[in-house]
């Protein structure tokens, strides 16, 4: 389910992530400040319990330059599933060139096809530029997110 999008500086192809992408994905995830090993990424991509998750890759000139992970959540308090972009990363050397926008648009299309009626995104509180980016795409700040680490 690949799709091409034309950016100001050429085309970017959006496709589903595969285990063979794990080394490039680990490098991107490290740019976010998370420890990531290619073998762990490959295992997560192929895990059978991940049916409600999708991982998208952005490729430009044969190089992986971005990734978005998506989750579909069935919730009792809404008539339709909620789609979430739980991670979006664009390689630092290609930011501000439309890759993030292309990934968000592809995410929106995939989540709509999955039956989602709402698209939400999570973003670290310190990433002010990311917040401005999402707001420029029409996202609104509507709630707080609270987290607590579990013992496992």
N, C-alpha and C positions, 0 to 999 in steps of 0.2 A: 504494500500500500504506500508506495513512494509518491511523492508529489514535489514538483519544482515550483519555486517562487522566484520571481525576478526581483533582484535588489538593485540599488543604484550602482553597485560595483559588480554586477553579474548575477548568475543564478546560484541559488542554494537549493539543495535537494533535502527534503524531509522524509525520513523513513523510520521504520521500527528498528530499535536497537537489537543487535544479535550478540551472541557470546564472543564472536571474533572481534567485537568492538571494545572489549573489556579493558585493554591496555590504554587506549585513548580516553575512555570514560574515566578510568582511575586518575589519569593526569588532570582531566577537567575537574573532577571532584576535589582533588587536592588543591586546586585554585580557590575553592570555597573554604578551605581550611579543615577539611575532613580527611582522616586517614582512609585510604582506599587501596586495596590490592586487587590486581586484575582477576585473580582466581575467585575472590569473594564476589566481585561484580558479576562475573560469568555465572556463578552459582545462583545469585539473586535473580538474574535475568531468566534463568531456566527453571526456577522453582515452581512446582505445580500449584501451590497455594496463591500464586500471584495473578489469578485470572481476572481480578478486578483492577489490575495495574497495567499500565503501558509505559514504555520508555521510548521516546522519540530522539532521533539523531538528526543533526543538521550537518550536511556535508557541502563543502565548497572546494572545487578543484580537486576532488578526491580525498580531501582531508576532513576529519571530523572536527568541527569548530563549535559545536553546541549540543546541548542535551536538555530535554525536559522529561520529568517523570510525572505521570498522571495516575490518579486514583479515582475510582468510581465507588461512591459510598451510598448504600441504601439507608435512608434515615426514616424514622417513623413520623417525624413532624413536618415532612414536606411531601407533596404529591409526586415528585419526581426525584430521581437520584441526584446527588450532588457530585460534581466533578471538581477535583482539586489538582492544581499544579503544585506538587510538593517540592520540586526542585527545578530550577531553571538556571543554566550556566552557559555562558558564551565565552569562548577563549578570549583572554585579555587583549590579545593583539588584533582582534577583529570586532571588538565591541563598538556600538554606535553606528553600525552599518546595516541594520535591518534584520540580522539573524535572530535576535530575541523576539522581535515582532513576528517574524515568520514562524517561529516555534510556537508562540502563543496562539496565532491564528490556526495552525495545524492542530494544536491541542483543543481549541474550541470546536473545530470540526469533528474531531474524533469523539469528544465527550458528548456532543450533541447527538451523534450517531449511536452512542451507547445509552441514550435515553436520559441524559442529565438535563435538568431544568435550571441549574445554577452552576456557575463556574467561580471557584474561589482560588486564591493563591496564598501560600504562606511565605513569609519573608522575615529574615532576621531583623530585629528592631534597629540594629546598627547600620543596616544597608540603606541609607537615605536615598542614594541614587536609584536603587532598585524600586523603592516606593514611588519615586517620581515617575519612573518608567511605567509602572503598572497603572498609576493614575492617568498618565497620558494615553493609555489604551482604554480608559473608561472604567477601570476598577475603582471601587469606593471602599474606604475604611469603614467597616461596619461592626467589628467586634474585637475583643481581645482573645488571645490564645494563651492558655496556661499549660505548662508542662511539668511533669514530675518523673524523674528517672525511676525505673523499676529494677528490682534485684534479679537480673538474669543475664 
